[in-house]
Amino acid sequence: MLDCYQFKDMNMLEHGQMVHEYFIDLHGLLANRPTKFQWDIPEETQNQLASMFKDVLLIPQVKDYHLFHDNAKFESKYIDEDGKQHFPDHALNSYNRWLSCGGDGITAYLILNDMYYHITKPNCVTLITYGATLLWTAWAEVHANAEMFGGVESTSFKIKKKHLIKVTKKVKYD
């Protein structure tokens, strides 16, 4: 994890730490507390996310998930002909590595499903087990990675944000 880089000078462990910090900050945003990060989430979407509060795992329960969700991403890394990094099956590899190191089952499940809300088409999305936590983490990850995309004003960030807005709307939550 220390030798595999998410981007520039940020390795996978540092990326995990940043995702966790953003998750904590998102918790604050949705509880109407002051935040330290810039958030670009429409009010309607914030309200939908806030309605999930009671089903989001507690911050101490998700720390290992956030820190180690990409623990084996380096095993999946390849660079295409344009020099762009790709990490196919990195969630599955990280899940297997977590379990092989004696990691707990809930964290393993979260690691395995980390990409669910990022890649599932909105018309196919459902609220899966620990879905509220995974959806909040997806929002935290996109914002934590915003610098890599060129900031919250970049086309790449806006595409990812638009997808998460659609996904969040499709999640049926009571």
C-alpha positions as CSV (number, residue, x, y, z in Angstrom):
1,M,0.0,0.0,0.0
2,L,2.9,2.3,0.7
3,D,4.4,1.8,-2.7
4,C,1.2,2.0,-4.8
5,Y,0.0,5.5,-5.5
6,Q,-3.5,6.7,-6.0
7,F,-2.1,9.8,-7.6
8,K,0.9,12.0,-7.5
9,D,2.4,11.8,-4.0
10,M,-0.5,10.0,-2.3
11,N,-0.1,6.3,-1.6
12,M,-3.0,3.9,-1.0
13,L,-2.8,4.1,2.8
14,E,-2.8,7.9,2.6
15,H,-5.7,7.7,0.3
16,G,-7.6,5.5,2.8
17,Q,-6.8,8.0,5.6
18,M,-8.2,10.8,3.4
19,V,-11.4,8.9,2.6
20,H,-11.9,8.4,6.3
21,E,-11.3,12.0,7.1
22,Y,-13.8,13.0,4.4
23,F,-16.3,10.4,5.8
24,I,-16.1,12.0,9.2
25,D,-16.5,15.5,7.7
26,L,-19.5,14.3,5.6
27,H,-21.0,13.0,8.9
28,G,-20.6,16.5,10.2
29,L,-22.1,18.1,7.1
30,L,-25.2,15.9,7.3
31,A,-25.5,16.7,11.0
32,N,-25.3,20.4,10.3
33,R,-22.0,20.9,12.0
34,P,-19.1,22.9,10.7
35,T,-16.9,21.1,8.1
36,K,-13.3,21.5,7.0
37,F,-13.7,20.3,3.4
38,Q,-15.4,21.7,0.4
39,W,-18.6,19.7,-0.4
40,D,-20.5,19.8,-3.7
41,I,-23.6,17.9,-2.9
42,P,-27.1,19.3,-3.8
43,E,-29.4,20.0,-0.9
44,E,-31.9,17.4,-2.0
45,T,-29.2,14.7,-2.1
46,Q,-27.8,15.8,1.3
47,N,-31.3,15.3,2.7
48,Q,-31.5,11.8,1.2
49,L,-28.1,11.0,2.7
50,A,-29.1,12.5,6.0
51,S,-32.2,10.3,6.1
52,M,-29.8,7.3,6.3
53,F,-28.1,8.4,9.5
54,K,-29.5,5.6,11.7
55,D,-28.2,2.9,9.3
56,V,-24.7,4.2,8.8
57,L,-22.1,2.3,10.7
58,L,-20.3,4.3,13.5
59,I,-17.1,6.1,12.6
60,P,-14.9,3.7,14.7
61,Q,-16.5,0.7,12.9
62,V,-15.6,1.9,9.4
63,K,-12.1,3.2,10.1
64,D,-10.4,-0.1,9.0
65,Y,-12.6,-0.3,5.9
66,H,-11.6,3.2,4.9
67,L,-7.9,2.8,5.6
68,F,-7.6,-0.6,3.9
69,H,-10.2,-0.6,1.2
70,D,-7.4,-0.6,-1.4
71,N,-5.0,-2.8,0.4
72,A,-4.2,-5.0,-2.6
73,K,-4.9,-2.5,-5.4
74,F,-1.2,-2.8,-6.4
75,E,-1.9,-6.4,-7.4
76,S,-4.4,-5.2,-10.0
77,K,-2.4,-2.3,-11.4
78,Y,-1.7,-2.0,-15.1
79,I,-0.8,1.0,-17.3
80,D,-2.4,1.2,-20.7
81,E,-0.8,2.5,-23.9
82,D,-1.8,6.1,-23.0
83,G,0.0,5.8,-19.6
84,K,-3.3,5.7,-17.6
85,Q,-3.4,3.5,-14.6
86,H,-6.2,0.8,-14.3
87,F,-7.0,-1.5,-11.3
88,P,-9.4,-4.2,-12.5
89,D,-10.8,-6.4,-9.7
90,H,-9.0,-4.4,-7.0
91,A,-11.9,-4.6,-4.6
92,L,-11.9,-8.4,-4.9
93,N,-8.2,-8.6,-4.4
94,S,-8.3,-6.3,-1.4
95,Y,-11.2,-8.3,0.1
96,N,-9.2,-11.6,-0.3
97,R,-6.0,-10.0,1.1
98,W,-8.0,-8.6,4.1
99,L,-9.4,-12.0,4.9
100,S,-6.1,-13.7,4.5
101,C,-4.6,-11.4,7.1
102,G,-7.3,-12.3,9.6
103,G,-9.5,-9.3,9.0
104,D,-13.1,-9.2,10.2
105,G,-16.1,-10.1,8.0
106,I,-17.9,-6.8,8.1
107,T,-14.9,-4.9,7.0
108,A,-14.3,-7.6,4.3
109,Y,-17.8,-7.1,3.0
110,L,-17.4,-3.4,2.9
111,I,-14.1,-3.7,1.0
112,L,-15.6,-6.1,-1.5
113,N,-18.6,-3.8,-2.2
114,D,-16.7,-0.5,-2.1
115,M,-17.2,0.1,-5.8
116,Y,-20.9,-0.8,-5.9
117,Y,-22.3,2.7,-5.9
118,H,-19.5,4.0,-8.2
119,I,-20.1,1.5,-11.0
120,T,-23.7,0.2,-10.8
121,K,-26.0,1.9,-13.3
122,P,-28.6,4.0,-11.5
123,N,-31.5,2.0,-12.9
124,C,-30.0,-1.2,-11.4
125,V,-29.0,0.1,-8.0
126,T,-30.6,-1.2,-4.8
127,L,-29.8,-0.6,-1.1
128,I,-27.5,-3.5,-0.3
129,T,-26.4,-4.6,3.2
130,Y,-24.5,-1.8,4.8
131,G,-25.6,0.3,1.8
132,A,-25.9,3.5,3.7
133,T,-22.3,3.3,4.8
134,L,-21.1,2.4,1.3
135,L,-23.1,5.2,-0.3
136,W,-21.7,7.8,2.2
137,T,-18.3,6.4,1.6
138,A,-18.8,6.7,-2.2
139,W,-19.5,10.4,-1.7
140,A,-16.5,10.8,0.6
141,E,-14.2,9.0,-1.9
142,V,-15.3,11.2,-4.8
143,H,-14.7,14.3,-2.8
144,A,-11.4,13.0,-1.4
145,N,-10.3,12.3,-5.0
146,A,-11.5,15.6,-6.4
147,E,-7.9,17.0,-6.6
148,M,-6.9,14.0,-8.7
149,F,-9.8,14.8,-11.1
150,G,-8.8,18.4,-11.3
151,G,-11.0,19.8,-8.5
152,V,-14.8,20.0,-8.0
153,E,-15.1,22.1,-11.1
154,S,-13.5,19.5,-13.4
155,T,-15.5,17.5,-15.9
156,S,-14.3,14.3,-14.4
157,F,-15.6,15.2,-10.9
158,K,-18.9,16.5,-12.3
159,I,-19.4,13.2,-14.1
160,K,-18.8,11.2,-11.0
161,K,-21.0,13.5,-8.9
162,K,-23.8,13.3,-11.4
163,H,-23.7,9.5,-11.3
164,L,-23.8,9.5,-7.5
165,I,-26.7,11.9,-7.5
166,K,-28.7,9.5,-9.8
167,V,-27.7,6.5,-7.7
168,T,-28.7,8.3,-4.4
169,K,-32.1,9.1,-5.9
170,K,-32.7,5.5,-6.9
171,V,-31.9,4.1,-3.5
172,K,-35.2,3.4,-1.9
173,Y,-34.8,4.3,1.7
174,D,-37.4,4.6,4.5
